[in-house]
Amino acid sequence: MKTSGITFKTLSINTHCFEDDWQRRLDYICQFITQNDIDVISFQEVCEYDQGNATDYILQKLNDYGYPVNSFCKRFSHMAWNKYREHVLILSKHHAEDIRDADLPHSPFQRVYVALKIKGCWFVNTHLEFQEEWKDYRRNQIEFLASEWKNEQALIMGDFNSNMVDEEQGAFSRDHFAPVFPGKTFPSEAPQTAIDGFWLSNTLRHNNPNILGKLLFTDKINEHHYASDHLGVFVEIRFRAPSSK
């Protein structure tokens, strides 16, 4: 059977844990997800502690707004600010064909990835080590991710804590991934660096000529706060579905 085009809309954002009126911020993001019918959503810095659970809050708000979460995966990463249990989370309105999650190579704060396989494409969410002087750890983590997904139809996304042109991200380019970094994302009020974005595997890139990336949440949601301390990033991809016999 002839393949047909499928469009996926994917959003990634670092949610800044429980800072800055977190419930109002997450509520705003969940409204946006529902109103724009996003297919796959990746969150970093999704935290838990005795007085709050951001994953439960996100799932409840999406349900309230009518967004059907049919697959999700989260994995504990490390303790944030010495008090919050920090996770990465990925979810979708689509049923996943497969789910993976694992630790990344060792670094001062343990880092992880989570992934959903949907319509033959892997959507991978990660949050890499953050200190400037820890770039060697990031390099090891990027080499691991590139090796893990280079032979798959895959979109790797998240907070890379470095720019796509930095030498430490070179493994993606060497393994023929293509970057979609829509612009500077951090800090939200006056962005200085483009550390949030997407890497498309060679297989995905080869099959998908139509790719649109853009920044999200560039304005304050009220007089005090942005949706996060990072701007969100978005990519829309039209790709060929696997052939059916």
Backbone as CSV, one residue per row, in Angstrom:
resi,resn,N_x,N_y,N_z,CA_x,CA_y,CA_z,C_x,C_y,C_z
1,MET,0.841,-1.188,0.000,0.000,0.000,0.000,0.879,1.242,0.000
2,LYS,0.505,2.243,-0.738,1.254,3.483,-0.795,1.224,4.194,0.557
3,THR,2.386,4.711,0.971,2.433,5.423,2.247,1.723,6.756,2.135
4,SER,1.205,7.232,3.271,0.516,8.523,3.298,1.154,9.416,4.351
5,GLY,1.067,10.727,4.166,1.705,11.670,5.077,0.986,11.773,6.409
6,ILE,1.754,11.820,7.476,1.227,12.026,8.819,1.943,13.222,9.420
7,THR,1.221,14.129,10.035,1.824,15.299,10.663,1.815,15.129,12.175
8,PHE,2.964,15.359,12.792,3.063,15.325,14.243,3.492,16.683,14.765
9,LYS,2.788,17.152,15.792,3.147,18.390,16.485,3.726,18.020,17.849
10,THR,4.929,18.499,18.097,5.657,18.107,19.301,6.139,19.339,20.042
11,LEU,5.938,19.342,21.358,6.311,20.452,22.224,7.266,19.950,23.292
12,SER,8.278,20.755,23.607,9.190,20.436,24.704,9.389,21.666,25.562
13,ILE,9.355,21.475,26.900,9.564,22.610,27.801,10.117,22.136,29.140
14,ASN,11.048,22.887,29.660,11.543,22.713,31.022,10.600,23.479,31.945
15,THR,9.924,22.779,32.858,8.839,23.391,33.626,9.281,24.106,34.897
16,HIS,10.586,24.100,35.217,11.113,24.890,36.346,10.548,24.440,37.688
17,CYS,10.297,23.155,37.788,9.940,22.515,39.053,8.793,23.253,39.754
18,PHE,8.928,23.539,41.041,7.839,24.158,41.803,8.029,25.661,42.001
19,GLU,8.835,26.283,41.175,9.106,27.708,41.327,8.020,28.553,40.654
20,ASP,7.906,29.806,41.099,7.148,30.850,40.396,5.701,30.480,40.090
21,ASP,4.921,30.212,41.142,3.493,29.942,40.970,3.286,28.784,39.992
22,TRP,3.866,27.623,40.341,3.951,26.492,39.416,2.600,25.991,38.926
23,GLN,1.579,26.009,39.777,0.286,25.493,39.340,-0.329,26.356,38.238
24,ARG,-0.226,27.666,38.391,-0.754,28.547,37.348,0.018,28.363,36.045
25,ARG,1.313,28.192,36.144,2.120,28.014,34.940,1.767,26.702,34.222
26,LEU,1.671,25.617,34.988,1.334,24.331,34.372,-0.079,24.333,33.805
27,ASP,-0.979,25.010,34.476,-2.349,25.127,33.978,-2.356,25.815,32.608
28,TYR,-1.581,26.874,32.478,-1.487,27.606,31.210,-0.923,26.711,30.109
29,ILE,0.132,25.969,30.429,0.750,25.078,29.442,-0.235,23.989,29.012
30,CYS,-0.968,23.432,29.969,-1.930,22.366,29.646,-3.071,22.889,28.779
31,GLN,-3.505,24.116,29.025,-4.513,24.714,28.154,-3.984,24.841,26.726
32,PHE,-2.748,25.290,26.603,-2.151,25.447,25.276,-2.071,24.100,24.565
33,ILE,-1.635,23.070,25.259,-1.517,21.732,24.667,-2.860,21.277,24.099
34,THR,-3.914,21.464,24.891,-5.245,21.025,24.471,-5.773,21.855,23.315
35,GLN,-5.642,23.170,23.422,-6.169,24.054,22.385,-5.478,23.851,21.041
36,ASN,-4.209,23.451,21.082,-3.446,23.289,19.852,-3.275,21.826,19.442
37,ASP,-3.902,20.921,20.182,-3.954,19.504,19.825,-2.553,18.944,19.556
38,ILE,-1.659,19.144,20.531,-0.278,18.694,20.395,-0.228,17.169,20.487
39,ASP,0.576,16.544,19.654,0.630,15.077,19.613,1.509,14.490,20.712
40,VAL,2.696,15.052,20.886,3.661,14.529,21.858,4.227,15.699,22.650
41,ILE,4.278,15.543,23.980,4.758,16.616,24.854,5.864,16.076,25.748
42,SER,6.979,16.808,25.781,8.108,16.444,26.629,8.312,17.526,27.687
43,PHE,8.343,17.092,28.942,8.585,18.001,30.057,9.889,17.617,30.743
44,GLN,10.681,18.618,31.107,11.819,18.417,31.989,11.551,19.156,33.308
45,GLU,12.278,18.773,34.342,12.107,19.337,35.697,10.665,19.198,36.184
46,VAL,10.140,17.999,36.056,8.826,17.676,36.620,9.081,17.069,37.998
47,CYS,8.627,17.745,39.035,9.086,17.413,40.389,7.975,16.896,41.296
48,GLU,8.413,16.264,42.386,7.521,15.775,43.434,8.137,16.092,44.792
49,TYR,7.274,16.392,45.747,7.667,16.458,47.153,6.414,16.287,47.986
50,ASP,6.518,16.407,49.293,5.403,16.057,50.164,4.149,16.867,49.865
51,GLN,4.313,18.121,49.451,3.159,18.989,49.234,2.747,19.118,47.769
52,GLY,3.365,18.372,46.872,2.977,18.534,45.476,3.532,17.443,44.573
53,ASN,2.785,17.146,43.517,3.201,16.172,42.514,2.855,16.758,41.145
54,ALA,3.867,17.254,40.436,3.613,17.954,39.184,3.066,17.022,38.105
55,THR,3.501,15.753,38.086,2.974,14.816,37.097,1.473,14.625,37.284
56,ASP,1.053,14.383,38.511,-0.382,14.221,38.779,-1.148,15.479,38.397
57,TYR,-0.565,16.632,38.676,-1.233,17.893,38.352,-1.401,18.036,36.841
58,ILE,-0.351,17.742,36.080,-0.412,17.831,34.622,-1.470,16.881,34.063
59,LEU,-1.451,15.629,34.517,-2.408,14.651,34.003,-3.839,15.045,34.342
60,GLN,-4.058,15.573,35.538,-5.411,15.988,35.923,-5.877,17.174,35.093
61,LYS,-5.003,18.158,34.899,-5.386,19.341,34.129,-5.667,18.986,32.668
62,LEU,-4.836,18.134,32.089,-5.100,17.720,30.715,-6.435,16.994,30.611
63,ASN,-6.727,16.149,31.574,-8.025,15.467,31.603,-9.160,16.479,31.723
64,ASP,-8.994,17.470,32.602,-10.025,18.496,32.786,-10.307,19.250,31.491
65,TYR,-9.265,19.496,30.705,-9.420,20.259,29.472,-9.799,19.390,28.273
66,GLY,-9.869,18.081,28.481,-10.312,17.197,27.415,-9.210,16.647,26.534
67,TYR,-7.955,16.688,27.029,-6.855,16.101,26.266,-6.680,14.654,26.713
68,PRO,-6.813,13.690,25.790,-6.730,12.280,26.176,-5.283,11.784,26.227
69,VAL,-4.766,11.539,27.418,-3.413,10.988,27.548,-3.512,9.467,27.438
70,ASN,-3.048,8.935,26.317,-3.128,7.496,26.080,-1.807,6.772,26.259
71,SER,-0.730,7.517,26.435,0.554,6.910,26.771,1.432,7.948,27.445
72,PHE,2.215,7.495,28.422,3.187,8.402,29.035,4.272,7.573,29.708
73,CYS,5.395,8.234,29.932,6.508,7.609,30.628,7.259,8.688,31.390
74,LYS,7.588,8.406,32.646,8.425,9.332,33.397,9.508,8.523,34.104
75,ARG,10.612,9.206,34.413,11.719,8.547,35.104,12.370,9.539,36.054
76,PHE,12.636,9.073,37.266,13.326,9.888,38.260,14.749,10.161,37.800
77,SER,15.169,11.395,37.991,16.517,11.801,37.617,17.394,12.025,38.851
78,HIS,17.062,13.037,39.666,17.905,13.372,40.815,17.126,14.287,41.756
79,MET,17.718,14.591,42.896,17.131,15.531,43.831,17.472,16.956,43.383
80,ALA,16.451,17.798,43.256,16.645,19.185,42.845,16.547,20.098,44.056
81,TRP,17.451,21.062,44.128,17.491,22.005,45.248,17.516,21.286,46.601
82,ASN,18.002,20.039,46.567,18.109,19.221,47.783,16.769,18.962,48.459
83,LYS,15.665,19.120,47.726,14.363,18.890,48.361,13.307,18.290,47.437
84,TYR,13.452,18.416,46.111,12.451,17.917,45.187,12.982,16.704,44.427
85,ARG,12.117,15.734,44.202,12.459,14.587,43.357,12.143,14.970,41.907
86,GLU,13.191,15.139,41.123,13.025,15.637,39.757,12.931,14.480,38.757
87,HIS,11.990,14.608,37.805,11.770,13.612,36.764,11.780,14.271,35.391
88,VAL,11.915,13.449,34.355,11.542,13.848,33.003,10.292,13.043,32.637
89,LEU,9.440,13.665,31.830,8.129,13.099,31.510,7.858,13.294,30.029
90,ILE,7.315,12.272,29.384,6.833,12.393,28.013,5.444,11.779,27.954
91,LEU,4.543,12.403,27.198,3.179,11.884,27.093,2.612,12.186,25.715
92,SER,1.551,11.476,25.386,0.936,11.636,24.073,-0.536,11.250,24.109
93,LYS,-1.292,11.818,23.192,-2.686,11.408,23.002,-2.771,10.099,22.216
94,HIS,-1.655,9.659,21.631,-1.617,8.431,20.844,-1.181,7.254,21.718
95,HIS,-1.600,6.077,21.339,-1.145,4.863,22.005,0.266,4.521,21.515
96,ALA,1.179,4.357,22.433,2.563,4.038,22.081,2.705,2.566,21.709
97,GLU,3.482,2.307,20.670,3.793,0.937,20.276,4.876,0.334,21.171
98,ASP,5.692,1.201,21.752,6.765,0.756,22.635,7.156,1.932,23.524
99,ILE,7.761,1.621,24.668,8.190,2.637,25.633,9.566,2.241,26.150
100,ARG,10.451,3.207,26.264,11.771,2.957,26.841,12.134,4.077,27.819
101,ASP,12.899,3.731,28.829,13.499,4.737,29.696,14.761,4.147,30.299
102,ALA,15.755,5.003,30.548,17.029,4.518,31.061,17.855,5.673,31.598
103,ASP,18.854,5.335,32.420,19.835,6.309,32.872,20.804,6.618,31.743
104,LEU,21.302,7.851,31.731,22.392,8.230,30.850,23.716,7.975,31.564
105,PRO,24.841,8.031,30.833,26.140,7.838,31.481,26.330,8.759,32.683
106,HIS,27.104,8.292,33.634,27.286,8.951,34.927,27.640,10.431,34.794
107,SER,27.075,11.232,35.703,27.431,12.642,35.855,27.104,13.046,37.287
108,PRO,27.520,14.231,37.725,27.285,14.620,39.127,25.822,14.520,39.563
109,PHE,24.890,14.927,38.703,23.470,14.692,38.921,23.028,13.654,37.893
110,GLN,22.478,12.537,38.358,22.095,11.483,37.420,21.105,12.021,36.390
111,ARG,21.353,11.738,35.115,20.481,12.163,34.036,19.889,10.942,33.338
112,VAL,18.728,11.144,32.686,17.964,10.022,32.141,17.333,10.412,30.808
113,TYR,16.732,9.422,30.156,15.854,9.715,29.028,14.589,8.885,29.172
114,VAL,13.517,9.354,28.525,12.265,8.600,28.382,11.855,8.687,26.918
115,ALA,11.191,7.635,26.411,10.893,7.606,24.982,9.606,6.843,24.698
116,LEU,8.844,7.349,23.739,7.648,6.689,23.231,7.823,6.426,21.742
117,LYS,7.440,5.234,21.298,7.425,4.929,19.869,5.993,5.021,19.371
118,ILE,5.758,5.950,18.435,4.415,6.215,17.943,4.455,6.269,16.421
119,LYS,3.621,5.469,15.778,3.571,5.413,14.310,4.948,5.154,13.712
120,GLY,5.732,4.317,14.384,7.038,3.946,13.861,8.155,4.924,14.146
121,CYS,7.850,6.009,14.863,8.855,7.024,15.165,9.078,7.099,16.673
122,TRP,10.345,7.140,17.079,10.686,7.307,18.494,10.758,8.789,18.849
123,PHE,10.061,9.166,19.914,10.126,10.505,20.476,10.855,10.387,21.815
124,VAL,12.012,11.029,21.909,12.925,10.829,23.037,13.107,12.156,23.772
125,ASN,12.892,12.138,25.086,13.005,13.333,25.912,14.150,13.171,26.900
126,THR,14.974,14.224,27.027,16.089,14.165,27.974,16.389,15.546,28.543
127,HIS,17.187,15.558,29.588,17.633,16.792,30.251,19.069,16.542,30.697
128,LEU,20.015,17.215,30.047,21.418,16.927,30.269,22.017,17.761,31.395
129,GLU,23.237,17.416,31.761,23.928,18.084,32.862,24.084,19.580,32.575
130,PHE,24.084,20.416,33.641,23.900,21.843,33.413,25.118,22.733,33.630
131,GLN,26.063,22.368,34.453,27.177,23.272,34.712,28.084,23.384,33.486
132,GLU,28.576,24.605,33.224,29.462,24.822,32.078,30.671,23.911,32.140
133,GLU,31.254,23.761,33.327,32.469,22.969,33.465,32.209,21.462,33.368
134,TRP,30.947,21.072,33.266,30.607,19.657,33.151,30.326,19.244,31.701
135,LYS,30.920,19.950,30.761,30.641,19.655,29.349,31.102,18.262,28.940
136,ASP,32.141,17.728,29.604,32.574,16.370,29.262,31.503,15.347,29.599
137,TYR,30.784,15.584,30.687,29.661,14.697,31.012,28.574,14.802,29.938
138,ARG,28.280,16.032,29.516,27.274,16.204,28.467,27.716,15.521,27.179
139,ARG,29.004,15.632,26.863,29.507,14.981,25.658,29.264,13.472,25.718
140,ASN,29.568,12.870,26.855,29.341,11.431,27.008,27.864,11.086,26.870
141,GLN,27.004,11.925,27.436,25.567,11.675,27.366,25.054,11.805,25.936
142,ILE,25.558,12.796,25.201,25.147,12.988,23.812,25.651,11.862,22.932
143,GLU,26.883,11.427,23.155,27.405,10.284,22.387,26.563,9.039,22.632
144,PHE,26.137,8.843,23.861,25.274,7.705,24.186,23.942,7.800,23.448
145,LEU,23.308,8.968,23.502,22.012,9.143,22.848,22.125,8.978,21.335
146,ALA,23.154,9.561,20.749,23.330,9.442,19.302,23.521,7.988,18.893
147,SER,24.336,7.258,19.648,24.573,5.846,19.339,23.302,5.024,19.496
148,GLU,22.522,5.338,20.530,21.309,4.576,20.831,20.251,4.725,19.749
149,TRP,20.167,5.913,19.118,19.028,6.213,18.255,19.398,6.488,16.805
150,LYS,20.683,6.414,16.428,21.080,6.818,15.077,20.501,5.926,13.985
151,ASN,20.190,4.683,14.304,19.644,3.774,13.294,18.125,3.668,13.344
152,GLU,17.511,4.511,14.151,16.052,4.519,14.293,15.482,5.786,13.646
153,GLN,14.203,5.743,13.342,13.485,6.964,13.009,13.171,7.631,14.349
154,ALA,13.914,8.690,14.678,13.852,9.221,16.041,13.969,10.733,16.060
155,LEU,13.258,11.328,17.011,13.344,12.750,17.320,13.793,12.865,18.774
156,ILE,15.008,13.372,18.995,15.550,13.535,20.346,15.392,15.000,20.734
157,MET,14.795,15.243,21.884,14.453,16.614,22.268,14.719,16.838,23.747
158,GLY,14.669,18.108,24.148,14.754,18.429,25.562,15.645,19.611,25.836
159,ASP,16.116,19.657,27.078,17.019,20.703,27.550,18.428,20.132,27.504
160,PHE,19.197,20.558,26.488,20.539,20.015,26.285,21.609,20.786,27.068
161,ASN,21.236,21.922,27.651,22.163,22.743,28.421,23.436,23.073,27.659
162,SER,23.324,23.133,26.347,24.395,23.585,25.469,23.767,23.875,24.117
163,ASN,24.520,24.543,23.259,24.018,24.932,21.956,24.336,23.873,20.899
164,MET,23.540,23.860,19.845,23.725,22.836,18.818,25.084,22.937,18.138
165,VAL,25.704,24.103,18.156,27.003,24.275,17.507,28.170,23.980,18.441
166,ASP,27.911,23.732,19.721,28.981,23.430,20.659,29.616,22.087,20.326
167,GLU,30.920,21.998,20.528,31.656,20.784,20.186,31.087,19.564,20.890
168,GLU,30.586,19.728,22.113,30.090,18.585,22.877,28.871,17.936,22.240
169,GLN,28.152,18.674,21.379,27.006,18.088,20.674,27.407,17.494,19.326
170,GLY,28.698,17.426,19.072,29.186,16.987,17.771,28.780,15.581,17.379
171,ALA,28.536,14.705,18.352,28.164,13.329,18.018,26.873,13.281,17.212
172,PHE,25.944,14.188,17.495,24.714,14.206,16.711,25.020,14.483,15.237
173,SER,25.836,15.507,14.994,26.174,15.839,13.607,26.979,14.724,12.948
174,ARG,27.919,14.138,13.660,28.732,13.059,13.085,27.884,11.855,12.713
175,ASP,26.800,11.635,13.463,25.903,10.520,13.150,24.729,10.961,12.281
176,HIS,24.883,12.131,11.654,23.965,12.600,10.604,22.576,12.966,11.130
177,PHE,22.494,13.354,12.407,21.267,13.973,12.902,21.198,15.414,12.382
178,ALA,19.992,15.929,12.264,19.797,17.315,11.838,19.153,18.112,12.974
179,PRO,19.654,19.333,13.246,19.114,20.121,14.355,17.907,20.960,13.958
180,VAL,16.974,21.101,14.898,15.919,22.110,14.818,15.923,22.832,16.159
181,PHE,16.637,23.944,16.218,16.693,24.786,17.412,16.104,26.131,17.005
182,PRO,14.830,26.386,17.351,14.131,27.544,16.788,14.672,28.906,17.217
183,GLY,15.452,28.963,18.295,15.974,30.247,18.742,16.445,30.179,20.179
184,LYS,16.833,31.318,20.718,17.314,31.391,22.090,16.155,31.153,23.062
185,THR,16.404,30.337,24.071,15.318,29.908,24.958,15.527,30.231,26.436
186,PHE,16.722,30.596,26.826,16.991,30.772,28.260,17.869,31.983,28.502
187,PRO,17.513,32.784,29.552,16.271,32.746,30.350,15.111,33.399,29.608
188,SER,13.887,33.079,30.007,12.701,33.481,29.245,12.604,34.983,29.019
189,GLU,12.884,35.764,30.052,12.650,37.207,29.965,13.596,37.884,28.983
190,ALA,14.821,37.393,28.889,15.803,37.965,27.963,16.712,36.836,27.485
191,PRO,16.229,35.996,26.567,16.977,34.786,26.184,18.375,35.089,25.648
192,GLN,19.340,34.330,26.150,20.737,34.512,25.768,21.312,33.319,25.021
193,THR,20.682,32.162,25.178,21.277,30.958,24.614,20.206,29.967,24.162
194,ALA,20.510,29.223,23.108,19.564,28.255,22.535,19.933,26.857,23.011
195,ILE,19.408,26.484,24.164,19.769,25.193,24.752,18.641,24.167,24.690
196,ASP,17.472,24.581,24.202,16.317,23.679,24.077,16.020,23.491,22.594
197,GLY,15.834,22.240,22.182,15.568,22.010,20.775,15.416,20.543,20.439
198,PHE,15.617,20.226,19.163,15.344,18.899,18.636,16.496,18.455,17.725
199,TRP,16.784,17.155,17.757,17.692,16.528,16.796,16.937,15.411,16.088
200,LEU,16.921,15.458,14.764,16.224,14.462,13.955,17.236,13.460,13.413
201,SER,16.973,12.180,13.614,17.867,11.157,13.071,17.871,11.222,11.552
202,ASN,18.905,10.647,10.951,19.047,10.688,9.496,17.860,10.033,8.798
203,THR,17.370,8.934,9.366,16.215,8.259,8.768,14.983,9.147,8.795
204,LEU,14.749,9.788,9.925,13.605,10.689,10.041,13.774,11.877,9.110
205,ARG,14.956,12.458,9.085,15.210,13.617,8.229,15.040,13.263,6.757
206,HIS,15.537,12.092,6.365,15.473,11.673,4.961,14.036,11.538,4.480
207,ASN,13.165,11.099,5.375,11.773,10.850,4.987,10.859,12.051,5.198
208,ASN,11.412,13.156,5.708,10.546,14.256,6.118,11.063,15.606,5.647
209,PRO,10.681,16.009,4.444,11.170,17.297,3.945,10.497,18.510,4.570
210,ASN,9.319,18.345,5.157,8.561,19.484,5.668,8.641,19.556,7.188
211,ILE,9.468,20.485,7.685,9.715,20.608,9.116,9.573,22.070,9.506
212,LEU,8.761,22.342,10.512,8.577,23.698,11.016,8.917,23.737,12.489
213,GLY,9.846,24.602,12.881,10.174,24.783,14.290,9.891,26.214,14.715
214,LYS,9.466,26.393,15.970,9.240,27.746,16.471,9.327,27.766,17.995
215,LEU,9.476,28.984,18.527,9.484,29.201,19.971,8.055,29.375,20.474
216,LEU,7.835,28.959,21.733,6.525,29.115,22.372,6.675,29.856,23.703
217,PHE,5.566,30.423,24.154,5.467,31.053,25.475,6.461,32.203,25.623
218,THR,6.524,33.037,24.609,7.473,34.145,24.607,6.988,35.347,25.411
219,ASP,5.717,35.371,25.789,5.165,36.464,26.584,4.794,35.985,27.980
220,LYS,4.749,36.898,28.923,4.336,36.553,30.282,2.879,36.090,30.280
221,ILE,2.571,35.144,31.161,1.189,34.671,31.262,0.383,35.546,32.222
222,ASN,1.087,36.315,33.051,0.478,37.340,33.892,1.540,38.408,34.116
223,GLU,1.290,39.355,34.959,2.249,40.452,35.108,3.540,40.033,35.786
224,HIS,3.565,38.831,36.366,4.730,38.411,37.134,5.550,37.308,36.467
225,HIS,4.891,36.361,35.792,5.583,35.136,35.410,5.405,34.768,33.938
226,TYR,6.450,34.126,33.393,6.357,33.421,32.128,5.867,31.992,32.403
227,ALA,5.570,31.258,31.347,5.151,29.868,31.527,6.252,29.042,32.185
228,SER,7.504,29.425,31.975,8.647,28.767,32.607,9.835,29.714,32.538
229,ASP,10.941,29.314,33.182,12.162,30.116,33.022,12.852,29.817,31.700
230,HIS,12.404,28.785,30.968,12.805,28.515,29.590,11.619,28.820,28.678
231,LEU,11.897,29.277,27.468,10.850,29.298,26.463,10.604,27.870,25.983
232,GLY,9.389,27.607,25.569,9.093,26.308,24.997,9.566,26.235,23.552
233,VAL,9.784,25.019,23.061,10.138,24.817,21.656,9.140,23.839,21.031
234,PHE,8.895,24.040,19.747,7.854,23.296,19.034,8.404,22.884,17.677
235,VAL,8.054,21.698,17.243,8.364,21.280,15.874,7.167,20.539,15.299
236,GLU,6.873,20.831,14.050,5.828,20.127,13.309,6.498,19.392,12.155
237,ILE,6.255,18.101,12.074,6.911,17.264,11.078,5.869,16.458,10.318
238,ARG,5.986,16.480,8.999,5.169,15.596,8.164,6.073,14.475,7.675
239,PHE,5.716,13.256,8.054,6.564,12.133,7.656,5.727,10.999,7.080
240,ARG,6.402,10.105,6.407,5.719,8.973,5.777,5.445,7.895,6.809
241,ALA,4.238,7.426,6.864,3.890,6.311,7.735,4.515,5.033,7.195
242,PRO,4.833,4.064,8.072,5.344,2.787,7.584,4.350,2.125,6.641
243,SER,4.846,1.438,5.621,3.981,0.759,4.655,3.192,-0.361,5.325
244,SER,1.976,-0.560,4.890,1.144,-1.669,5.355,0.921,-2.624,4.203
245,LYS,0.870,-3.894,4.514,0.649,-4.894,3.461,-0.768,-5.442,3.558
